[in-house]
Amino acid sequence: MSFRQFSTRFWRGCAIFFFSALAVVLCNVVAIAQAPGDISQNATAQSVDDFELPTVDLALTSEDSPGTVPEGLNVSLNPTAEGERGVVGSDNRTIMTSADYPWSAIGRLERRDAEGKGKGWCTASLIGPDTILTNAHCIVDKKTHSLRRVSYTFRPNMIRGESADSTSAKVVDYGKGWSRGEQDEDWAILELDDALGLLYGELGWYDPDLSDRQVREALDTRIFLAGYSRDFPNDVPGYEPAKTPGIHRNCSITSVNSDGRIFHNCDTNPGASGSALIARLKGGKIAIVGLHAGSIKRQGKVITNYAMQVNRWKKSAQSRQW
């Protein structure tokens, strides 16, 4: 372990102790993916009991990652904070207001130019103490095949446009073939200046054989996706679009394309690029089973969304684990 890693772990450990103590004191105080939906007309309140995240009859192997939940961080499968009600629209998305794991490990990756002007954002997930996962198209200029000339800031668990922490990020690896037409290489891994995974947790990953129909059937209607789509939440008091994640629960991986991409039916929109497809496996482990990247249109209408398989990026992710 390097001195930098040891130092980061030490100070983040101190932070965990401090914030855990603070929580006790305050506990009584009150990318481009097109799958459009309109919640302004059909939004309805959702009870906490209505949210389901069933266990998938699949288990991690030694080649996969179990993820990490920091000591003192609560785990909750319900994305709605206690005392609040989620909003569900006709497009099946729910507002995420929980700061518990695994929701805590999902955040917004923002781009800014040299003058500090915002140049867009994607969704990203913590997969290591100082490592996040997103799409290559979020960090690469497809025309020049070069990295975008911008700075990156990661804001974990952003809710209503606010995040308790934020840190700069730099690109360390990505699918080099994406900008040259290899659509199954749309992934990127960035290193954070601060090891926020020690505070917010790290999502594990599971590399299933999605060409196996039985594996897809095991995951059927048992996947969720959380992303900062630019259209959601919309027309909901107290919320601005893209400032709070929307979650589509109980969606599915429908098929595997000949080029290796996986197709899924989770609701997304621009800004949700880089969102993880996540499942709850045997033993309760929460694991990434795919990386959302975009959508496919026919005659101007979205017919399906697609994602990267875990096997495209897991070797790079493994090299980043402490």
Helices and strands as residue ranges (DSSP letters): H 3-26, E 44-46, G 48-50, E 86-88, E 93-95, G 103-105, E 106-112, E 118-128, E 131-134, G 136-138, E 140-141, E 146-147, E 151-156, E 167-174, G 178-180, G 183-185, E 188-192, H 197-200, E 204-205, H 213-219, E 223-227, E 246-251, E 253-256, E 262-264, E 276-280, G 282-284, E 286-298, E 301-308, G 310-312, H 314-319
